[in-house]
Amino acid sequence: MSIIFQVLKDLVGMFMADARMTLAVLALVATSAALARFEVFDLVTVGWLLLAGCVVLLLASVSAAARK
């Protein structure tokens, strides 16, 4: 049972280590879900926007880490 708790603790630690990145990804996913739900764009376009947003967030995170 302690192994399960250790794994859960490590997973939470990964998300809490970079709270700004976590919040940005959650905001991106929520925005994409809203765009898809209210049919602002078709699903393929929303998928491409989600992919592009994830790539931009990843590059921003790597860039910020490299500056430190």
CNS distance restraints for C-alpha pairs under 8 A (distance, minus, plus):
assign (resid   1 and name CA) (resid   5 and name CA) 6.63 0.50 0.50
assign (resid   2 and name CA) (resid   6 and name CA) 6.10 0.50 0.50
assign (resid   3 and name CA) (resid   7 and name CA) 6.19 0.50 0.50
assign (resid   4 and name CA) (resid   8 and name CA) 6.22 0.50 0.50
assign (resid   5 and name CA) (resid   9 and name CA) 5.98 0.50 0.50
assign (resid   6 and name CA) (resid  10 and name CA) 6.15 0.50 0.50
assign (resid   7 and name CA) (resid  11 and name CA) 6.22 0.50 0.50
assign (resid   8 and name CA) (resid  12 and name CA) 6.21 0.50 0.50
assign (resid   9 and name CA) (resid  13 and name CA) 6.08 0.50 0.50
assign (resid  10 and name CA) (resid  14 and name CA) 6.22 0.50 0.50
assign (resid  11 and name CA) (resid  15 and name CA) 6.63 0.50 0.50
assign (resid  12 and name CA) (resid  16 and name CA) 6.12 0.50 0.50
assign (resid  13 and name CA) (resid  17 and name CA) 5.87 0.50 0.50
assign (resid  14 and name CA) (resid  18 and name CA) 7.36 0.50 0.50
assign (resid  15 and name CA) (resid  19 and name CA) 6.46 0.50 0.50
assign (resid  15 and name CA) (resid  22 and name CA) 6.21 0.50 0.50
assign (resid  16 and name CA) (resid  22 and name CA) 7.64 0.50 0.50
assign (resid  18 and name CA) (resid  22 and name CA) 6.39 0.50 0.50
assign (resid  19 and name CA) (resid  23 and name CA) 6.13 0.50 0.50
assign (resid  20 and name CA) (resid  24 and name CA) 6.15 0.50 0.50
assign (resid  21 and name CA) (resid  25 and name CA) 6.18 0.50 0.50
assign (resid  21 and name CA) (resid  57 and name CA) 7.39 0.50 0.50
assign (resid  21 and name CA) (resid  61 and name CA) 7.15 0.50 0.50
assign (resid  22 and name CA) (resid  26 and name CA) 6.20 0.50 0.50
assign (resid  23 and name CA) (resid  27 and name CA) 6.06 0.50 0.50
assign (resid  24 and name CA) (resid  28 and name CA) 6.12 0.50 0.50
assign (resid  24 and name CA) (resid  57 and name CA) 7.56 0.50 0.50
assign (resid  25 and name CA) (resid  29 and name CA) 6.14 0.50 0.50
assign (resid  25 and name CA) (resid  54 and name CA) 7.20 0.50 0.50
assign (resid  25 and name CA) (resid  57 and name CA) 7.56 0.50 0.50
assign (resid  26 and name CA) (resid  30 and name CA) 6.06 0.50 0.50
assign (resid  27 and name CA) (resid  31 and name CA) 6.02 0.50 0.50
assign (resid  28 and name CA) (resid  32 and name CA) 6.09 0.50 0.50
assign (resid  28 and name CA) (resid  50 and name CA) 6.96 0.50 0.50
assign (resid  28 and name CA) (resid  53 and name CA) 6.90 0.50 0.50
assign (resid  28 and name CA) (resid  54 and name CA) 7.88 0.50 0.50
assign (resid  29 and name CA) (resid  33 and name CA) 6.04 0.50 0.50
assign (resid  29 and name CA) (resid  50 and name CA) 7.08 0.50 0.50
assign (resid  30 and name CA) (resid  34 and name CA) 6.15 0.50 0.50
assign (resid  31 and name CA) (resid  35 and name CA) 6.16 0.50 0.50
assign (resid  32 and name CA) (resid  36 and name CA) 6.17 0.50 0.50
assign (resid  32 and name CA) (resid  46 and name CA) 6.06 0.50 0.50
assign (resid  32 and name CA) (resid  47 and name CA) 7.81 0.50 0.50
assign (resid  32 and name CA) (resid  49 and name CA) 7.51 0.50 0.50
assign (resid  32 and name CA) (resid  50 and name CA) 6.29 0.50 0.50
assign (resid  33 and name CA) (resid  37 and name CA) 5.88 0.50 0.50
assign (resid  34 and name CA) (resid  38 and name CA) 6.00 0.50 0.50
assign (resid  35 and name CA) (resid  39 and name CA) 5.87 0.50 0.50
assign (resid  35 and name CA) (resid  40 and name CA) 5.20 0.50 0.50
assign (resid  35 and name CA) (resid  41 and name CA) 6.36 0.50 0.50
assign (resid  35 and name CA) (resid  46 and name CA) 6.88 0.50 0.50
assign (resid  36 and name CA) (resid  40 and name CA) 6.54 0.50 0.50
assign (resid  36 and name CA) (resid  41 and name CA) 6.52 0.50 0.50
assign (resid  36 and name CA) (resid  42 and name CA) 6.88 0.50 0.50
assign (resid  36 and name CA) (resid  43 and name CA) 6.01 0.50 0.50
assign (resid  36 and name CA) (resid  46 and name CA) 6.39 0.50 0.50
assign (resid  39 and name CA) (resid  43 and name CA) 7.92 0.50 0.50
assign (resid  41 and name CA) (resid  45 and name CA) 6.13 0.50 0.50
assign (resid  41 and name CA) (resid  46 and name CA) 6.28 0.50 0.50
assign (resid  42 and name CA) (resid  46 and name CA) 6.42 0.50 0.50
assign (resid  43 and name CA) (resid  47 and name CA) 6.09 0.50 0.50
assign (resid  44 and name CA) (resid  48 and name CA) 6.30 0.50 0.50
assign (resid  45 and name CA) (resid  49 and name CA) 6.15 0.50 0.50
assign (resid  46 and name CA) (resid  50 and name CA) 6.08 0.50 0.50
assign (resid  47 and name CA) (resid  51 and name CA) 6.18 0.50 0.50
assign (resid  48 and name CA) (resid  52 and name CA) 6.05 0.50 0.50
assign (resid  49 and name CA) (resid  53 and name CA) 5.95 0.50 0.50
assign (resid  50 and name CA) (resid  54 and name CA) 6.17 0.50 0.50
assign (resid  51 and name CA) (resid  55 and name CA) 6.29 0.50 0.50
assign (resid  52 and name CA) (resid  56 and name CA) 6.18 0.50 0.50
assign (resid  53 and name CA) (resid  57 and name CA) 6.12 0.50 0.50
assign (resid  54 and name CA) (resid  58 and name CA) 6.05 0.50 0.50
assign (resid  55 and name CA) (resid  59 and name CA) 6.15 0.50 0.50
assign (resid  56 and name CA) (resid  60 and name CA) 6.11 0.50 0.50
assign (resid  57 and name CA) (resid  61 and name CA) 6.09 0.50 0.50
assign (resid  58 and name CA) (resid  62 and name CA) 6.16 0.50 0.50
assign (resid  59 and name CA) (resid  63 and name CA) 5.96 0.50 0.50
assign (resid  60 and name CA) (resid  64 and name CA) 6.10 0.50 0.50
assign (resid  61 and name CA) (resid  65 and name CA) 6.16 0.50 0.50
assign (resid  62 and name CA) (resid  66 and name CA) 6.08 0.50 0.50
assign (resid  63 and name CA) (resid  67 and name CA) 6.34 0.50 0.50
assign (resid  64 and name CA) (resid  68 and name CA) 6.67 0.50 0.50
